[in-house]
Amino acid sequence: MKYRTIGTDPKNRREVSVLALGAMLFGSQTDEATSFAVLDRYVEAGGNFIDTSDNYAFWIDGGQGGESEELLGRWRRSRGVGDEIVFATKLGARPLAPGTGYIDNAEGLSAKVIRESAERSRDRLGVAKLDLLYAHIEDQRVPLQETVEGFAELVAEGTVGLLGASNHAIWRVERARALAAAAGLPGYEVLQYAHSHLRPRLDVPDDLFPDGSLGHAGPELLSYLRAEPALTLVAYSPLLKGAYTHPDRLPQDFDHAGTPARLKVLREVARERGATVNQVVLAWQIGAELPIVPLAGASSVAQLEENLAAVDLELTPEQRARLDAAH
Ligand SMILES: NC(=O)c1ccc[n+]([C@@H]2O[C@H](COP(=O)([O-])OP(=O)(O)OC[C@H]3O[C@@H](n4cnc5c(N)ncnc54)[C@H](OP(=O)(O)O)[C@@H]3O)[C@@H](O)[C@H]2O)c1
């Protein structure tokens, strides 16, 4: 395994494995025995960066959210896991009432929700401190100052280490960081956005983001990362939820002229290296000039093994250049 540092504050920054493990479907779609086997193998291979959320996975089988955190709590206890494993969780997007498969009634980012939801996440995970806590989605109803201060209070109390933001407009991340810096408070340092080698159209509106998706890492985020060395991008859904292996899963916003061109180069490089396309995608992110940590899910140990092997796949500069340039 290889490692990199996230965060800057000497008290809270962490060394994390360059491949993070997504636990989103653990305890719901992925049964307990399989989830435990994947977690055990990930840790055995040196992985120590596990991602969950207080709302995983409310959309499966009448769930409420919290099933993934609870499973991780049971796994921690049964394995005697201590603070060598970095647990990241998120709040803000848990539905206030069960019943829909979409985030249309979210808890939001008020100071009260931040305090209460973080405490419930700590209980479910069975930890005294959340190593990394993200604002999962924006809350435009609450003044940003309140959100910034709400998170900072938990860091000051020692119940949260690092802060992150996911699926936010970049201007709101920057504004929140500027408010925090001006007040001498900790700000978001880890940004979690969807990022893979294939790129979606960014102008396709959905119910959550009428101006086009805010969840994908676009040029503005990459430019922000380049300018701010304190930031890390955690790239979610790097394998496009299995779409490289099952092309029928490719969402509609990837249906454009750039997709076949990028797939062609991915397949060429995979052939040259005797690797799979999934491994080339992960290796391309891990070896990038910008600090990118792919956050991949796995529903079996075999999938995890394939993904772990990407850590040792070093692409040549020429292969990287071809992958970067394809469009
Ligand atoms: N911040 C956010 O809003 C947000 C949103 C989504 C996800 N996330 C985080 O990101 C993590 C990963 O995201 P994700 O699950 O959406 O996408 P992903 O990592 O791109 O895809 C994972 C899925 O792809 C398939 N897969 C994985 N490895 C494979 C392999 N080697 N070969 C073939 N298929 C493979 C499996 O699905 P099958 O078994 O069905 O084939 C697996 O469940 C989540 O667990 C969560 O922690 C965050």
The ligand as an SDF file (V2000), in Angstrom:
LIG
                    3D

 48 52  0  0  0  0  0  0  0  0999 V2000
  -20.4300   12.0750   -1.7040 N   0  0  0  0  0  0  0  0  0  0  0  0
  -21.3850   11.5070   -2.3940 C   0  0  0  0  0  0  0  0  0  0  0  0
  -22.4110   12.1100   -2.6810 O   0  0  0  0  0  0  0  0  0  0  0  0
  -21.2140   10.0710   -2.8330 C   0  0  0  0  0  0  0  0  0  0  0  0
  -22.0520    9.5310   -3.8300 C   0  0  0  0  0  0  0  0  0  0  0  0
  -21.8530    8.1960   -4.2110 C   0  0  0  0  0  0  0  0  0  0  0  0
  -20.8550    7.4350   -3.6160 C   0  0  0  0  0  0  0  0  0  0  0  0
  -20.0660    7.9870   -2.6450 N   0  0  0  0  0  0  0  0  0  0  0  0
  -19.0110    7.1940   -1.9710 C   0  0  0  0  0  0  0  0  0  0  0  0
  -18.1840    6.5880   -2.9470 O   0  0  0  0  0  0  0  0  0  0  0  0
  -18.1370    5.1750   -2.7570 C   0  0  0  0  0  0  0  0  0  0  0  0
  -18.0330    4.4730   -4.0900 C   0  0  0  0  0  0  0  0  0  0  0  0
  -19.0520    4.9120   -4.9330 O   0  0  0  0  0  0  0  0  0  0  0  0
  -19.9830    3.9860   -5.8340 P   0  0  0  0  0  0  0  0  0  0  0  0
  -20.2420    2.6880   -5.1770 O   0  0  0  0  0  0  0  0  0  0  0  0
  -21.1050    4.8530   -6.2470 O   0  0  0  0  0  0  0  0  0  0  0  0
  -19.1460    3.7860   -7.1720 O   0  0  0  0  0  0  0  0  0  0  0  0
  -17.8800    2.9290   -7.6660 P   0  0  0  0  0  0  0  0  0  0  0  0
  -16.8630    2.8090   -6.6270 O   0  0  0  0  0  0  0  0  0  0  0  0
  -17.5410    3.5370   -8.9680 O   0  0  0  0  0  0  0  0  0  0  0  0
  -18.5580    1.5210   -7.9800 O   0  0  0  0  0  0  0  0  0  0  0  0
  -18.6180    0.4980   -7.0590 C   0  0  0  0  0  0  0  0  0  0  0  0
  -19.3880   -0.6330   -7.6770 C   0  0  0  0  0  0  0  0  0  0  0  0
  -18.7840   -1.0060   -8.9110 O   0  0  0  0  0  0  0  0  0  0  0  0
  -18.7190   -2.4160   -9.0110 C   0  0  0  0  0  0  0  0  0  0  0  0
  -17.2950   -2.7580   -8.9360 N   0  0  0  0  0  0  0  0  0  0  0  0
  -16.3690   -2.4000   -8.0280 C   0  0  0  0  0  0  0  0  0  0  0  0
  -15.1700   -2.9220   -8.3000 N   0  0  0  0  0  0  0  0  0  0  0  0
  -15.3200   -3.6160   -9.4210 C   0  0  0  0  0  0  0  0  0  0  0  0
  -14.4530   -4.3800  -10.1960 C   0  0  0  0  0  0  0  0  0  0  0  0
  -13.1680   -4.5100   -9.8770 N   0  0  0  0  0  0  0  0  0  0  0  0
  -14.9430   -4.9690  -11.3170 N   0  0  0  0  0  0  0  0  0  0  0  0
  -16.2320   -4.8310  -11.6610 C   0  0  0  0  0  0  0  0  0  0  0  0
  -17.1260   -4.1170  -10.9470 N   0  0  0  0  0  0  0  0  0  0  0  0
  -16.6720   -3.5130   -9.8350 C   0  0  0  0  0  0  0  0  0  0  0  0
  -19.5440   -2.9730   -7.8560 C   0  0  0  0  0  0  0  0  0  0  0  0
  -20.8950   -3.0350   -8.2660 O   0  0  0  0  0  0  0  0  0  0  0  0
  -21.6380   -4.4410   -8.6300 P   0  0  0  0  0  0  0  0  0  0  0  0
  -21.2850   -5.4110   -7.5950 O   0  0  0  0  0  0  0  0  0  0  0  0
  -23.0670   -4.0720   -8.6730 O   0  0  0  0  0  0  0  0  0  0  0  0
  -21.1210   -4.8400   -9.9840 O   0  0  0  0  0  0  0  0  0  0  0  0
  -19.3690   -1.8800   -6.8270 C   0  0  0  0  0  0  0  0  0  0  0  0
  -20.4010   -1.8380   -5.8720 O   0  0  0  0  0  0  0  0  0  0  0  0
  -19.4190    4.8550   -1.9760 C   0  0  0  0  0  0  0  0  0  0  0  0
  -19.2910    3.6550   -1.2430 O   0  0  0  0  0  0  0  0  0  0  0  0
  -19.5550    6.0610   -1.1020 C   0  0  0  0  0  0  0  0  0  0  0  0
  -18.7320    5.8920    0.0450 O   0  0  0  0  0  0  0  0  0  0  0  0
  -20.2320    9.2900   -2.2600 C   0  0  0  0  0  0  0  0  0  0  0  0
  1  2  1  0
  2  3  2  0
  2  4  1  0
  4  5  1  0
  4 48  2  0
  5  6  2  0
  6  7  1  0
  7  8  2  0
  8  9  1  0
  8 48  1  0
  9 10  1  0
  9 46  1  0
 10 11  1  0
 11 12  1  0
 11 44  1  0
 12 13  1  0
 13 14  1  0
 14 15  2  0
 14 16  1  0
 14 17  1  0
 17 18  1  0
 18 19  2  0
 18 20  1  0
 18 21  1  0
 21 22  1  0
 22 23  1  0
 23 24  1  0
 23 42  1  0
 24 25  1  0
 25 26  1  0
 25 36  1  0
 26 27  1  0
 26 35  1  0
 27 28  2  0
 28 29  1  0
 29 30  1  0
 29 35  2  0
 30 31  1  0
 30 32  2  0
 32 33  1  0
 33 34  2  0
 34 35  1  0
 36 37  1  0
 36 42  1  0
 37 38  1  0
 38 39  2  0
 38 40  1  0
 38 41  1  0
 42 43  1  0
 44 45  1  0
 44 46  1  0
 46 47  1  0
M  CHG  2   8   1  16  -1
M  END
$$$$
